[in-house]
Amino acid sequence: MHNPEHAIVVVGGGPTGLMLAGELALAGVDVAVVERRLNQDLEGSRAGGLHPRTIELLDQRGIAERFIERGKKHQVALFAGTVLDTSDLPTRHDYWLALWQEQFESILAGWVGELPVTFYRGREVTGFTQDNTGLDVALNDGGSLRAGYLVGCDGGRSTIRKRAGIDFPGWDADISYLIFEADMAEEPDWGIRHGERGIYALGRLEDGKRVRGVVTEQHLVHGGKPTLDELRGALAASYGTDYGVCNVTWLSRFTDAARQAAAYRERRVLLAGDAAHVHSPAGGQGLNIGIQDAVNLGWKLAQVVKRISPDDLLDTYQEERHPVAARVLQHTLAITALSRGDARTNALRKMMAGVMEMDQPRRWYTSMMSGLDICYGQNEGHPLVGRRMPDLDLTHSSGPVRVYDFLHDCRPLLLNLAEPGSIDLGSWANRVRLVDARHDGAWELPVFGLVAAPTAVLIRPDGYVAWAADQTQAGLVDALTIWFGPPSAP
Ligand SMILES: Cc1cc2nc3c(=O)[nH]c(=O)nc-3n(C[C@H](O)[C@H](O)[C@H](O)COP(=O)(O)OP(=O)(O)OC[C@H]3O[C@@H](n4cnc5c(N)ncnc54)[C@H](O)[C@@H]3O)c2cc1C
């Protein structure tokens, strides 16, 4: 029997897998998603929103408005209960967008549905074997697929990571929490509290009546489906009453364990999103960095599959994204430690809140939490190199445009801000889009501040700067070769 064949098979159609599939399809690559769920319905609300860099990435593809119109903007970042202003972040999206994961996934799936992506829904990948030219991917219905590359976007318990033999080192859980959505017969104490072991909180769901809550368990429990009795016990231990909790529509357990894949790649297998890193939801980063992984990996994988770039371009995925998740893990450990309610931790949290409210630490923290301060590589030369390209207003022959308007199709962009026609892309002309434009305002980067305006910028499809010119075009050919293949490539 002939097995269906795809250049890339993505395992898991959650936020990361959907975004990756969209990126690959935009870049013109044959991609299939295998997803266990029949649709995007989720049990419980899970992730609560999007950080500025994630919204920028969606804006780069021209789809940010679809999410913004369904969410709610808040110009704040939270630090261990302290509310920090984000309104001076130098971005169009200087806010956190409240939007539940189920809505996010459904909007994202709508976009992916407009692109040529094959879906195998209601099926699971159970294993795979690799050879020199590809992989045979086994499905739970007895069928199989042939793939050039396999990407595990299959969540924290990733089958792909385990089958690839990739280690998942990190920190074991210290605390377990119950998260739930329910009715309560009595009016509860709303808001966030700090108990001896950690945070607990009760808030209203959108209907204004039902409750979404998180409570720490008195003893660490690993996995397993929590029971209503366990929820009642945890509420009583924290609040002295269970408030008559009833009609529970979602009850789940999570812990503060933090783990990260030792490698993001094993030959033709790659990992992204929760499959590559898990941590406590404190700080609300998981979904966001999964989307950012997908956007970093998509165009690189597309270029390798199309033989534009050598296979080792894929190694830059781990080099760039592993440190980002490692930093998020450290951050969640710190926030978890600060969430304890003993007298000493309370004093430390108060002191840290005072520091964070000062202008420089606030700018540092909000830039980090927003994902806007990420700098890939060594950052030699112009300060823009390795950093995200700001979405500047441009004057172009077609009229006023924004930089991100030129990134919608997931292609590299060379923005010439000097004399029109002064750059010749030579052999790269069919791979890199050249745009002559003008920008008259300042160039400001998060944390870094103002930078000298370059005369040209080479921008990767993920919106990060590969090269920037002060006056000369020195280094342009090297940057084009490293990121967009040798001159002889197709
Ligand atoms: C309580 C809670 C609150 C959170 N709050 C936030 C927040 O505020 N902000 C934030 O950014 N993140 C938050 N997160 C984290 C966020 O939910 C995850 O980081 C995000 O879902 C990761 O997306 P993913 O696509 O990588 O993995 P998943 O969402 O886990 O998706 C994996 C997909 O793979 C499928 N799958 C698994 N195995 C297979 C297989 N073998 N074959 C086929 N399909 C398979 C699954 O069905 C699933 O659809 C929270 C998480 C929890 C639990």
The ligand as an ORCA input file, in Angstrom:
! r2SCAN-3c Opt
* xyz 0 1
  C      -3.853     26.261     33.654
  C      -2.999     26.746     32.547
  C      -2.896     28.100     32.322
  C      -2.059     28.567     31.310
  N      -1.962     29.906     31.118
  C      -1.169     30.373     30.117
  C      -1.115     31.765     29.816
  O      -1.766     32.589     30.449
  N      -0.320     32.165     28.795
  C       0.402     31.289     28.046
  O       1.113     31.730     27.132
  N       0.348     29.968     28.293
  C      -0.416     29.484     29.305
  N      -0.519     28.148     29.523
  C       0.292     27.240     28.711
  C      -0.356     26.910     27.372
  O      -1.627     26.357     27.573
  C       0.568     25.950     26.638
  O       1.887     26.440     26.693
  C       0.150     25.783     25.173
  O      -1.078     25.112     25.059
  C       1.229     25.008     24.417
  O       0.819     24.827     23.097
  P       1.389     23.588     22.263
  O       0.713     23.675     20.948
  O       2.865     23.608     22.320
  O       0.932     22.303     23.058
  P      -0.588     21.806     23.378
  O      -1.517     22.958     23.560
  O      -0.460     20.842     24.495
  O      -0.998     21.075     22.059
  C      -0.505     19.792     21.750
  C      -1.474     19.146     20.769
  O      -0.939     17.909     20.355
  C      -1.971     16.924     20.340
  N      -1.282     15.642     20.515
  C      -0.567     15.242     21.587
  N       0.018     14.056     21.350
  C      -0.335     13.695     20.089
  C      -0.030     12.586     19.270
  N       0.776     11.585     19.693
  N      -0.560     12.526     18.034
  C      -1.380     13.530     17.583
  N      -1.697     14.616     18.326
  C      -1.167     14.704     19.564
  C      -2.887     17.337     21.464
  O      -4.190     16.842     21.275
  C      -2.823     18.858     21.378
  O      -3.820     19.392     20.545
  C      -1.342     27.648     30.523
  C      -1.470     26.283     30.731
  C      -2.300     25.830     31.745
  C      -2.435     24.354     31.969
*
